[in-house]
Amino acid sequence: MSAKSTDHPSSSRSAEPNQQARRSKPHEDGDSTAEAALPAGLYLVATPIGNLGDITLRAIDVLRRVDRIACEDTRTTRKLLNAHGIDTATSAYHDHSGERARAALLREIKAGAAIALVSDAGTPLVSDPGFKLVREALAADISVTSLPGASAPTTALLLSGLPSDRFFFGGFLPPKTAARRKTLQALRNLDASLLFFETAPRLAASLSDMAAVLGPRQAAVARELTKLHEELRRDSLEALARHYDSAGPPKGEIVIVVAPADPAQEGAEAVDLDAQLVSALAQASLRDAAATVAAASGLPRRQVYARALELSKKGRIAKGALKTAGSAKGSDKDGEEPA
């Protein structure tokens, strides 16, 4: 959805906080009136995530007044600049930019330039390039200023209908199932809503892994946020996984929001784990039973093994069954976890 071009702010603006303007920059129309240029430094500027109108007046002002705009993709940024009548010079700075590119930008700033850093969409550094540049700028005692604005994770959270008082943003999950499940397991007990970016081809598989590891939680899949075809689909993780497995990969940028763990559900799952262990240990050794239950539940094998030992010590598992199971493939030493 296109946005109308915004008028140029008043020329009576002041310099950025706690700094003095270093020189003048002529107006774009070539008249004799000059506006104060920005102090030297690095300016982190949030840009729209879809609708070109979702940009602050301050961001437009700064993008006009800096000496250069470092972009994730100059072609994408140029569309935004053209929409707002900005002709500031641009250069590329992205994930593949190395030490040489960072050093060049820092030298330019030390020589007195004001440089803006933008991503293709949203807030720089949030799953976007810029962290190393900011770290090295701060280490070099260079002024770094952030101009807040649009951000896909918080926009999705607001629209999800899920708890927003505490949340964790996990960026992109690992592409492989085993690594993805391991990451999700580490986040399983967080008392917060979970937010992730995901690619369309991996969406169904990621939702399926979330359902297996996190359990039957409510979730929302947001795509094309702030655009004409914005969509929010809300349901359980399992139902969402089935939908996208059947419908196929959707179009657009995707954010997944998952509800926090339900304490009552966690208690029910613990009881179910115990029941599975008791049943498995009636037919297999402690080690093999733990492996079987871990595979079925999606829980870490060490965690399941530790719970089986705890149950045996509490007498929840019949000694006869444990002894019979242990004799199938030799006995497991008490307390020895599987490799």
N, C-alpha and C positions, 0 to 999 in steps of 0.2 A: 504494500500500500504506500503510495507516494505521499510525501509531505510538501506543503507549500514552503517556499523560501522565506526565511525569517529576516525582518528588517535589521539593519546594523544598529547595535546599541549606541547610546549617547556617547559622544566623544569626551564627556566630562568624567569618565571613569577614573578610578585611582589605580595605583600599582598594586601588585599582589601584597598580602599582609607582610608587615615588618621589613619590606624591601623598597628601595628607591629605583625609579626608572633610570636606565643607563643612557638612552638615546631616543631619538624620535624615528617613527616609521611613517612614511607618507600614506595618505588615503589611497585606496585602489583606483579612484576615479581621476587621480592626477591633480587634484586641486592643491592649493597652497597650505591648507590646514593640515597639521601634523598631529598624530596621536602618540601618547607615551608608549614606548616599547616596553616589553616585559624585562624584569631583571633576569640575569643569567641563571640557568637552572634546568632541571628536568621536570616536566609537567606530565603527570599521568592522567589522561583524559578519557573518561567513560564515553562511549558512543552508543547509539541506538542498537537494540538487538533485532530490530525488524522494521518498525515504523520510523521513518526518518525524522518525524516530528518529536521523537522522544530524546531530545538533546537539550541540555540546559543553556540558558543565556550566557552563563559564565564560560561554558565549554566553547561556544561559538566565538566569544570574545577572545579567548586564549588562542584558539586555533588560527584566528586571523592575525594575531600579534606576534606569535613565535616566529623564529627564523626558519625553522624546519620542523616537519612532522615525520617522525619515524613510524612506519606502518607495517603491520603484519602482511598486508597485500596492498600495494599502492593503487591498484585498479579499483579495489573495493572501497578504499577510503576516498578516492577521487569522486566517486558517485555522491558520497555524503557531502564533500566539500562543494561540489558543483550545485547541489540542492540548496546550499546556504550562501552561495556567492563568495566562496573563499578560494583564493588562488595561491596560498602559501606553498612553498616548495615541499616536496615529499621525497622520502627515500625508504628503502626496504629494511625492516628489522624483524626477523622471524625466528622460529625454532632452530633453524640451521645457521643463523648468524653466529660467527665465532668470535674469538677474543679480539681479532683485528677490527671487526665492525664495532664492537663495544668501545674499544680504545679510541677509535676515530670519533665517535659521538662524544665521549668524555673530553677529548682534547678540544673539540669544538665548543663545548660548554665552558671549559676552563678559559678559553680565549674570549669569552663574553657572550656566547650565543644562548638563546632560550630555545630548548628542544622539547617538543611534545611527543609523547609515546601513546599510540592508540592501537587497539586490536581491531580485527575485522568487525566485531560486534561485542558490546558489553564493556565490562570493566577490565582494563589491562591487568595481567598477572593472575587472574582467576581462571585457571586452566588455559592461559594464554602466555605468549612470550613476555619477558621483561624482568623476571626475578633477578637474574645475574646482573643485568644492567643496573637495576636499583641498588643491589648489594654493593657493587663496585663504585657507584656514584656516592653512596653514603660513606664508604671507606675512604673516598677521596675528598670528603668534606664538601661535597657538592649539594646545593639545595635541591630537595625533592619535594614537590607539591602534588597532592592528589585532588582531582576534581571529580567528586562522586556523581553517579548517574545510574543508568540502566544496568541490570544484572539478571541474567536468565534464572539462576538458582532461586533467588529470593522472589522473583516474579512467579515462578512455578509454585513455590511454597505458599504464597498468598492465595493463589487460586485453587490449591489442592483441597482445602477444607480439612486438612490434617493439622495437628498441634504445631504451633509456630513459636512457642516460648523458648524452646531449645531445639537446635538442629545441628547436624553435622554434614558438611559438604565433602564428598569423597571423590570429586572429579570423575574421570573415566575409570571404570573397573578394568582389571586385566582381561585380555581377549580370550585366554584359554580357560576352560571350565575349572580345572583343578586349582589354578591360581586365583580365579575369581571366587570360588567357594571358600578358599582359605582367607581371602580378604574379608568376605562377608561374615565369616565365623568370628573374626576379630572384632567386628562391629555389632555382633548379635545382641550383646547385653547393654549397649548404650541406651540410656534413658533420654532419647532424643529422636526427632524425625530424621530420616536419612535422605540425602539428596545426591543424585548421581547424574552425570552426563552419559549418554550412550549413543552409539551409532545405530542407524536403522537396521542393517543386516544382523546385528547381534542382539537386538532388543528382545525377541522372544526367548532366546537362550538365557539371557541375563535375568529376565523375569522368572523363568523356570528355576534357575539356581537360587534366586532370592526366596522363592516359595519353599524350596527344599531346605535351605539353611536357616532362614529367618522365621519360617512358619506361616500360618494363615493370617497375615496382616493385611490391613487396608492400604491401598496405594493409589497413586495417580500418575498417569503418563501425560506429560505436556509437550506439545509440539507446535511449531510455527507461532510462538508467542509474539503478541502484538501485531501480527500480520493478518491479512484478510481471511486466511483459512485457519486461524488459531483453533486448536482443539485440546480439550482436557477430558481424558477418559478416566473415570474413577471406579475402582472395584477391588476385589481381593487380588493379591499377587498371582494366585493360581488361575483365577478367571482372566486376568490380563494376559498372562502367558499363553493361555489357550486361544484367546482372541487374536493376538498378533502372530501366533503360529499358523492359524487358519487364514487370516487376512493377508499375511505377508508384510514385508517391511514397509512402514509408512514413509511419507516424504517429510523433509524438514529437519531442523535441529530438535533434539529430544532431551527432556529432563524427566527423570523418574524421582518421585517423592514417595517415601515409605514411612508408614506410621511407626511410632515407638513400640517397643515390646509391651505386650499386655501381661502384667504380673500374674493374673489368673491363668492365662494361657501357658505361661512359662511353667507354672506349677503343674498343670495338666500334662505338659510334655515331659516333665521330669518323671511323673508317675508312669507314663507310657514307656519311657526309656527303661525304667525298672522292670516293667512287665516283659518287654522284649528281651532283656538280659536274662531274666529268670527262665524264659522259654528257651532261649538259645543255649544256655548253660546246661540244660537238661540233655542236650544232644552233642555238645562239642566242648573242647577245652576252653579255658579262660581266654587264651590268646585268640583262638579261632572264633569264639563267640563274640568277642569284642570287635574283631574285624568285620564279621557279618552284620552286627547291629550298627556299626559306624557307617558301613556302606549304605545300609538301608535308611538311616536317619540323616545322613549328611554331616554328622558331628565328627570332630576329630577323634581318631582312633585312641590316642592317649587319654582323652577325657572319658571315653566310654570304658576303657580298660580300668581307669582309676575308680569309676563308679562301680564296676563289677567287683573289684576288690573290697570296696567299702561295704557293699551289700553282703558280701560273704562274711566279713568281720562282724557285721551286725546280726548275722544269722538269718538274713532274709532268703538266702539260697540254701537249700537242703544240703547238708554235708555229704550225704550219699550221692546226690546228683553231681556235686562238684567233683567228688573223688572219681566217679564213673567217667565224667567228662574229661577229667585230667588224664586218665589212663589211656585215652584214645590216641594221643600223640605225645606221650610223655607228660610229666607234670610241670606246670609253670611255677617258678619260685615266687613265693608270696612277696608282693611289692615290686616285682620286676616288670617294668613296662615294656611293651613291644617296641622293636626298633623302628 
